Amino acid sequence: MGFRDRFQALVKERGTTQEAIASLVGINRVTISKWMAKGIIPRADQAEKIARHLGVTVEYLLDIDDSLDLKQPSSIQQKEYVTVNSWIASNRDVILDLMALDSSALELVRPMIAAAASEARRRK
């Protein structure tokens, strides 16, 4: 199968997009297009983030070990995954701004983030 085919299949199965994965990994969509067109395998750190995001092992993603018994997410997990993925995509700038904060500034906003997450869970 190979990385390219495995990656494309997982993206489709998980209901996500290459753009969302690119944003999460910190690369642009063109990089993923090059991987697909030229059969390039991502760097180890990128492969780890992608695998974690798609809910598989790096070995499975890179088609090194095809014998893994992967547990498919439930329909509820899948809906939550798509919701979180959409939120990440629509709040990319805010996320990047938070990531740029130094640790003391991050400690100041951490309670606000926790309160917002708690409120979002309560509304669900």
N, C-alpha and C positions, 0 to 999 in steps of 0.2 A: 504494500500500500504506500508507504513512504510518508514523510512528514507533511508534504503538501496536501495529499489526499486526506490524511488523518485530520489535519487542522481544519480543512474545509468542511469535512463531515461533522466534526465536533461543533464548529461554529453554527452550522445549520441545526444540529440536534438540540443545542442549548438555547436556541432562539436569540442569539446575540449577533453582533456585527463585527466585522474586521475593524471598523472605526472605533468601536467601544473598546476593543482589545488594545488597539494602538494607543488610545488615550490612557488606559490603565497601565500599560507597560512603559509609557513615556517616549513613544516613538511616533512617527507620522504614518499615515495610511500608505504613503508611497513605499515605505520600507517593507510593509507586508506585501504590497503588490510585487516588489522585486523578489521577495521570498517565493511567491507563487509562480512568477514567470520564469525565474532562473533555478528554481529548486534549491534555494539557499536555506540552510538550517539556521535558526536564530542562535545568538550567543546563549551561554548557559544561564545567565541571570534572567534573560528575556524568556527563555524556555520555561524556567521555574515559575515566573509570574503568570505566563499564559496557561501553563498546566494547572496551577492553583485556581486561576480564574475559571477554567473549564471543568474543574473537578476531576482531573485525572493525574496520573503520575507523569513525570517528565519522560520516563522510559516509554510509556504508552503513547504520549504525544509525538515523540520522535520515532515511533515505530521500531523501537529496540526490543520491546517485550510485548508480544501480541497476545500472550496467554493470560493476561490479567483479567480477573473477574470484576468488572466495573459495575458498581451499583448505580443504576439509573435513578436520577432524582424523581421524587414523587411529583405529582401535578402541583401540589401546594408549593414545594420547594422550587419547582420550575417557575411558577408565577412570581414568587418572591425574588428569585434570581433576575427575572426580566424586569421587575419593578426597580430593584436596586441598580441594575445595569442602566436603566433609563435615567434614574436619578443621577447617577455618576456622569452620564453623558450630558445631561442638561445643566449640571452644576460644576462642570469641569473647571471654569475659571475660579470659582470659590475654593475648590479643592486645591488647585495649584497655589492660590494665595495662602491657604492654611499650611501647605507643605513648605512654603518659603519662610514661615515664621521661625524665629529662633526659639529655643526651648522655654525661656521665661515668658515670651509672648504667648506661646502655645498653652502654657499652664493657665494663663488668664482666660483664654477662650474655651478651654476644655470643659468647664462646667456648663457653658452655653451650648456646646455641642451635645453633651450628655442630656441636657434638658430637652433639646430639640428632638433627639433620638427617642427619648422617653415619650414625648408628646406624640410623635409619629406612630409609635407602637400602640399607644393608648387609643388613637383614632382608628386604628385598624380593627 
